[in-house]
Amino acid sequence: MHVAMIGTGYVGLVSGACFSEFGANVVCVDKDEKKIEMLENGVMPIYEPGLDDLVENNVKGGRLTFTTDLASAVKDASAVFIAVGTPTRRGDGHADLSYVYAAAKEIAENMNGYTVVITKSTVPVGTGDEVERIIRETRPDAEFDVVSNPEFLREGSAIADFMHPDRVVLGTASERAQKVMKDLYRPLSLIETPILFTSRTSSELIKYAGNTFLATKITFINEIADLCEKVGADVHHVAKGIGLDGRIGKKFLHAGPGYGGSCFPKDTLALVHTARDNGAPLRIVEAVVDINDKRKKSMANRIINACGGSVIDKTVAVLGVTFKPNTDDMRDAPSLDIIPALIDSGASVRAFDPEGMDEAKDMLPGVDWCEDAYSTMQDADVLVIITEWNAFRGLDLERVKGLLKQPLMVDLRNIYEPSEMAAQGFVYHCIGRQEV
Ligand code: UGA
């Protein structure tokens, strides 16, 4: 099957490479010439573990190509995915769909024979109807169907998520389109992945409801962690104790500095707006958005308090700035709230991140970027862990103590054991666990 993937951002590139691994002939299209040139030279524009090998193998196998020429890619394709960006529109918090609609128009102008047009970008309820209307208006003669097929990929484990998903959701009532989609996902049916056909509207809502539920779960455990601190309970034990109940589930119950990334902040906000616009406000989600924003902002105070109430003329060593490990993505990362607040409060900040520093440099002016974890700590007054990269989980604590001015650590990801840190002589502050 010939597939055109419009947009080589995170979702488009990973999905395109994975479909080619499934055996489809995939052309990935982007307007950004520099990006296409990089990809043609085997250079990945994003950091995602395993993606470079996957792309290389499929390019070599002749199943994956890159182009800026949308017309030629669409002409031969029986399935065309729209995977362009849907940023939050400035001013009103709605998703900006101008790229999606522009792609729909261009696809319509170039499609040839029966074509299934699939929205993979995260798009609000009703977008599929508008895409269909645009295509119909542009090409009244065309034979096509518009399908919603949301992605559930996590950055850092996107390839595994694509190859072994919990489910595939396909929103379409058309049997002809269902057949094309079944063919495309056949390798997943063979491993008995649940493939759920729904209406297009339900499929669009599933994506937002899923992300919003996960963001709510995280926010819930974050507030429980705050309560644990007040009453002397341990959020790890509470999370385990509730998570073992199959109805609750143990995933996404790690307390931390608040969720970030390119999806949860944007999608929760977009759903809040959709719900208000439709007269069915989601009050729980509105609270989640507000609590999470405030939480990220409040984290700097935790660090300042751990330093005795002031960081004036103090050096703060920060490990990890990306919104989560195994990505170079800085979008809505808690570090973007925490580090500027520390600098504004008079601290000097030294920082290290295994993959995110190039991306972070412009976003975090005034930071002294270091070469590795240990050089970051040299003569610092406090060590702060913002992102839980594996490389930070097994630090040589004796060495850390020798480098810091005092054995003080603020761990916003709970990657160390309070009792062990105390035994090692650290003053250790974490989230929702007994501080020693
Ligand atoms: C999220 C969803 O997990 C994916 O299923 C979805 O496809 C994707 O959004 C998307 O819509 O494209 P992602 O943003 O890559 O994936 O990252 P997550 O692993 O979900 O983490 C999001 C944020 O929540 C991070 O800041 C992370 O640190 C935080 N988090 C996650 C917690 O604070 N605690 C947890 O227990 C889990």
Residues whose N, C-alpha, C, O or C-beta is under 5 A from the ligand:
A	BS01	UGA	E151 F152 L153 R154 E155 I218 F252 L253 H254 G256 G258 Y259 G260 G261 S262 C263 F264 F323 K324
